[in-house]
Amino acid sequence: MSTLTIRQLDERTHARLRGRAAEHGRSVEAEVRSILDAAVNVPDRNFLLSLHTVMAEAGGLEVPPRTDQPRPVDLS
C-alpha cells in the first residue's frame, strides 16, 4: 500500500472530515480512504451513454409521436 500525506489542510475541512467519519463509525483516515476510493472508482463510460450506443447500433428505439394534448392544471 502507498502512503499519502496531505499538508496545509484547512481546519474546517478536517473538522468536517472528523464529523463525517464519526457518522460512519470509522477513523478520519478510513473516511478519507473511502472518499478517495469512491472518487476514482467511477466507470470509464457513463451507463446511459453506453445504452444509447447499443440501442443506436441495434437500429434505435422508435418513439411514436405524441398526439394527446396536455391537460389543464387547476391550481386553486
C-alpha positions in Angstrom: 0.0 0.0 0.0 1.0 3.6 -0.6 1.2 6.5 1.9 -0.3 9.9 1.1 0.4 13.0 3.2 -1.8 16.0 2.9 -0.3 19.2 4.1 -2.0 22.5 4.9 -5.4 21.0 5.1 -7.9 23.7 6.2 -9.0 23.1 9.8 -12.7 23.4 8.8 -12.2 20.7 6.2 -10.5 18.5 8.8 -13.3 19.1 11.3 -15.9 18.2 8.7 -14.0 15.0 7.9 -13.9 14.1 11.6 -17.7 14.6 11.8 -18.3 12.6 8.7 -16.0 9.8 9.9 -17.9 9.7 13.2 -21.2 9.4 11.4 -19.9 6.4 9.5 -18.2 4.9 12.6 -14.7 5.0 11.3 -11.4 6.9 11.7 -10.7 10.1 9.7 -8.0 8.1 7.8 -10.5 5.4 6.9 -13.1 8.1 5.9 -10.6 9.8 3.6 -9.7 6.4 2.0 -13.4 5.7 1.4 -13.8 9.2 -0.2 -10.8 8.7 -2.4 -11.8 5.2 -3.4 -15.3 6.4 -4.4 -13.8 9.4 -6.3 -11.6 7.3 -8.5 -13.8 4.2 -8.9 -16.1 5.9 -11.5 -16.9 3.8 -14.6 -14.9 4.6 -17.7 -18.2 5.2 -19.6 -21.5 6.5 -18.5 -24.1 3.7 -18.4 -26.7 5.8 -20.2 -24.3 6.7 -23.0 -23.3 3.1 -23.4 -27.0 2.1 -23.5 -27.7 4.8 -26.1 -24.8 3.5 -28.3 -26.0 -0.1 -28.1 -29.6 0.9 -28.9 -28.4 3.1 -31.9 -26.3 0.1 -33.2 -29.4 -2.1 -32.9 -31.5 0.3 -35.0 -32.7 2.6 -32.3 -35.9 2.8 -30.5 -38.9 4.1 -32.3 -40.9 6.5 -30.2 -44.4 7.2 -31.6 -45.3 10.9 -31.9 -47.4 12.2 -29.1 -50.9 13.0 -30.2 -52.7 13.8 -27.0 -52.9 17.4 -25.8 -51.7 18.5 -22.3 -54.3 18.6 -19.7 -55.1 21.9 -18.0 -53.9 22.2 -14.4 -56.2 23.6 -11.7 -54.1 25.3 -9.1 -57.0 26.6 -7.0 
